Amino acid sequence: MSAEPICPTSKLDKILVTTDRSSFSEGAIREALNFSNKCNSHLYVISVLEPNPDYETIGAGIYEKEERQAAEYLETIHARAVKEGISFCETKLLFGQDPYRLIVKEAGEKNVDMIIIGRRGRSGIMKMLMGSVTAKVIGHAPCKVLVVPRAARIECGNILVATDGSEHSLAAAEAAIGIARQCGSSIIAVSVKDVETETADTGACVNAVADMARKANVPVSTETPRGRAHAVIVEMAGGRGVDLIVMGAHGKTDLRHLVMGSTAERVIGLANCAVMVVPARAA
């Protein structure tokens, strides 16, 4: 007899996964179905169809075809959810510019606990290592955001939490410890003495996380390496078999420019594993 699936977090009643209908979204879809199944969550699946000025030249029929294909694609995801035994799955095709605004608005209206999104996507929706849509969703989301590369799988066996002692990174540590406690996994608390800034008291940062973990009876190790923060975090995650990195949405510099250019963005863009970004208010 197989064991009951373990939900990796204590509160995951509602999940929203957004897809641009490219293969880059497959990791996000797969893990959203997995989380929803394990946690008995309501699953909302959305995709955004943006207007294209070229349609005025090439004809409305092309747009109608794309709309039909997008609706059919969402139906296939709904069918996958039903096949996997997910009791509630709602799909929705949204129309408009600035997809991130529509995604964040939908997340707020549904009061979801987590948004799951691919790291990048096809041109016109998400670009480069981490797309602008993903970055803006992270910057504006009212909840946790889980960014999943196409091939990444989340087993929660070994979790790395990056901290700089900020309010957001402490919220990230709380989230990571909660997952580790649920799944029986361990935590690696990392604070990097960044050669570019050298602002954080790294020892105090990891010790604070270690104290939180020990109070929750979660195994924890601490690391205070020196280097470029994003490069050290990515290298350590790869070398330690980490399948989930948890970070705060902003650091001590309180980057309100949507984490563009920040350590979080670079880690998301380069890591092979999934990255959960936690705002302080979503602790």
C-alpha positions in Angstrom: 0.0 0.0 0.0 1.5 3.3 -1.1 1.9 6.1 1.4 -0.3 9.2 1.3 1.4 12.1 -0.6 2.8 14.7 1.7 1.9 18.3 1.1 5.2 20.3 1.3 3.6 23.3 3.0 0.9 23.8 5.6 -1.1 26.4 3.7 -1.6 25.8 0.0 -5.3 26.0 -0.5 -5.2 27.8 -3.8 -2.5 27.7 -6.5 -2.4 29.7 -9.7 -0.2 28.6 -12.5 0.4 30.8 -15.5 1.5 29.5 -18.9 2.5 31.1 -22.2 1.7 27.8 -24.0 5.3 27.1 -24.8 7.4 24.2 -23.7 9.1 26.5 -21.2 6.0 26.4 -19.1 6.0 22.6 -18.8 8.0 22.5 -15.6 5.6 25.0 -14.0 2.5 23.1 -15.1 3.9 19.7 -14.0 4.8 21.0 -10.5 1.5 22.9 -10.2 -0.3 19.6 -10.8 2.0 17.8 -8.4 1.5 20.4 -5.6 -2.3 20.6 -6.2 -2.6 16.8 -6.0 -0.4 16.5 -2.8 -2.1 19.4 -1.0 -5.6 19.0 -2.3 -5.4 22.6 -3.6 -7.8 24.4 -5.9 -5.8 24.9 -9.1 -6.3 27.9 -11.3 -4.6 27.8 -14.8 -4.4 31.0 -16.8 -2.8 32.1 -20.0 -2.7 35.6 -21.5 -3.3 36.4 -25.2 -1.7 39.7 -26.0 -2.9 42.0 -28.8 -0.7 42.2 -31.9 -0.8 45.2 -34.2 0.1 42.8 -37.1 -3.3 41.2 -36.9 -4.7 44.4 -38.4 -2.6 43.6 -41.5 -2.8 39.9 -41.7 -6.4 39.6 -40.8 -8.6 38.7 -37.8 -8.7 35.1 -38.8 -5.2 34.6 -37.5 -6.0 36.0 -34.1 -9.2 33.9 -33.9 -7.0 30.8 -34.7 -4.6 31.7 -32.0 -7.4 32.2 -29.5 -8.9 28.8 -30.4 -5.5 27.1 -30.1 -4.9 28.7 -26.7 -8.4 27.6 -25.4 -7.7 24.1 -26.7 -4.3 24.1 -24.9 -5.9 25.1 -21.6 -8.4 22.2 -22.1 -5.5 19.7 -22.3 -4.2 21.0 -19.0 -7.6 20.6 -17.4 -7.8 17.0 -18.8 -4.4 16.3 -17.2 -5.6 17.6 -13.9 -8.7 15.4 -14.0 -6.6 12.4 -14.9 -4.4 13.0 -11.9 -7.3 13.2 -9.6 -7.3 16.9 -8.9 -10.8 17.8 -7.6 -10.8 21.4 -8.6 -9.2 22.9 -11.7 -10.3 26.1 -13.4 -8.8 27.4 -16.6 -9.1 30.9 -18.0 -7.8 32.7 -21.1 -7.2 36.4 -20.4 -6.8 39.1 -23.0 -4.7 42.3 -22.8 -1.4 43.9 -22.6 1.1 43.7 -19.7 0.5 40.0 -18.9 2.0 40.4 -15.4 -0.7 42.9 -14.4 -3.4 40.4 -15.4 -1.6 37.6 -13.6 -1.2 39.5 -10.4 -4.8 40.8 -10.5 -6.1 37.3 -11.0 -3.9 36.1 -8.1 -5.3 38.8 -5.8 -8.9 38.2 -6.8 -8.6 34.5 -6.2 -6.6 35.0 -3.0 -4.1 32.4 -4.0 -1.4 31.2 -1.7 1.2 30.7 -4.5 1.8 31.6 -8.1 3.8 29.0 -10.2 5.4 30.3 -13.3 8.1 29.2 -15.8 11.4 30.8 -15.8 11.3 32.1 -19.4 9.2 31.6 -22.5 8.7 32.3 -26.1 9.5 35.7 -27.5 6.8 38.2 -26.9 5.8 36.7 -23.5 9.1 36.1 -21.6 12.6 36.7 -22.8 16.2 36.1 -21.8 17.2 33.9 -18.9 14.4 35.2 -16.7 11.6 36.9 -18.6 10.3 40.4 -17.8 6.9 38.9 -17.1 8.3 36.6 -14.4 10.4 39.4 -12.8 7.4 41.7 -12.7 5.1 39.1 -11.3 7.6 38.5 -8.5 7.8 42.2 -7.9 4.1 42.8 -7.6 2.7 39.4 -6.4 0.7 39.4 -3.1 2.0 35.9 -2.4 4.8 33.4 -2.8 6.0 32.9 -6.4 7.6 29.6 -7.4 9.7 29.8 -10.6 10.3 26.4 -12.2 12.7 25.8 -15.1 11.5 23.4 -17.7 13.3 20.3 -16.5 13.3 21.0 -12.8 11.5 18.6 -10.4 10.8 19.5 -6.8 11.2 16.7 -4.2 12.1 18.9 -1.3 14.9 16.7 -0.3 17.5 19.4 0.3 16.4 23.0 0.6 18.8 26.0 0.4 17.6 29.3 1.9 19.6 32.4 1.1 19.5 35.1 3.7 20.9 38.6 4.2 19.0 39.3 7.5 16.3 41.4 5.8 12.6 41.1 6.7 12.0 39.3 3.3 14.8 36.8 3.8 13.5 35.9 7.3 10.1 35.3 5.8 11.8 33.1 3.2 13.6 31.2 6.0 10.2 30.6 7.8 8.7 29.3 4.6 11.7 27.0 3.9 11.7 25.6 7.4 7.9 25.0 7.2 8.5 23.0 4.0 11.4 21.1 5.5 9.4 20.2 8.6 6.5 18.9 6.5 8.7 16.8 4.2 11.3 15.7 6.7 14.1 17.4 4.8 17.1 19.5 5.8 18.0 23.2 5.4 21.2 24.8 4.2 21.3 28.4 5.4 23.6 30.5 3.2 24.6 34.1 3.6 27.3 35.3 1.2 29.8 38.0 2.0 29.3 39.6 -1.4 32.6 41.0 -2.8 30.5 43.7 -4.6 28.8 45.1 -1.4 30.0 43.3 1.8 27.1 44.8 3.7 25.7 41.8 5.6 26.9 40.3 8.9 26.8 36.8 7.4 27.4 35.0 10.6 24.5 36.6 12.3 22.2 36.1 9.3 22.7 32.3 9.1 22.7 31.9 12.9 19.2 33.5 13.0 18.0 31.0 10.5 19.7 28.1 12.3 18.0 29.1 15.5 14.6 29.1 13.8 15.3 25.7 12.2 16.4 24.1 15.5 13.3 25.3 17.3 11.3 23.6 14.6 13.4 20.4 14.9 14.6 20.8 11.3 18.2 19.7 10.5 20.2 22.7 9.4 23.7 23.5 8.3 25.2 27.0 7.8 27.5 28.5 5.2 29.1 31.9 5.0 31.1 31.9 1.8 32.6 34.8 0.1 32.1 35.8 -3.5 29.5 37.1 -5.9 26.3 36.2 -4.1 24.3 34.8 -7.1 27.2 32.7 -8.4 27.9 31.2 -5.0 24.3 30.4 -4.3 23.8 28.7 -7.7 27.1 26.8 -7.4 26.3 25.6 -3.9 22.8 24.5 -4.9 24.2 22.4 -7.8 26.9 20.9 -5.7 24.7 19.9 -2.8 21.9 18.4 -4.8 19.4 21.1 -3.8 16.1 20.9 -5.7 14.6 24.1 -4.1 16.1 27.5 -3.4 14.1 29.8 -1.2 14.8 33.5 -1.2 13.2 36.8 -0.1 11.6 39.0 -2.7 13.8 41.9 -1.8 17.0 42.3 0.2 18.3 44.9 2.6 18.6 47.4 -0.2 14.8 47.0 -0.7 15.0 46.8 -4.4 11.6 48.1 -5.5 12.6 48.0 -9.2 11.0 44.6 -9.5 14.1 42.7 -8.5 15.6 43.4 -11.9 19.4 43.1 -11.7 19.2 41.8 -8.1 20.7 38.6 -6.7 17.3 37.0 -6.7 16.8 37.6 -10.5 20.3 36.2 -11.3 19.8 33.1 -9.1 16.5 32.4 -10.8 18.0 32.9 -14.2 21.0 30.6 -13.7 19.9 27.9 -11.2 18.9 24.4 -12.5 16.4 24.0 -9.8 13.2 25.7 -8.8 13.3 29.0 -6.8 10.6 30.1 -4.4 10.5 33.8 -3.8 8.8 35.0 -0.6 7.7 38.5 0.2 7.6 39.5 3.9 3.9 39.8 3.9 3.5 36.2 2.6 5.3 34.6 5.5 
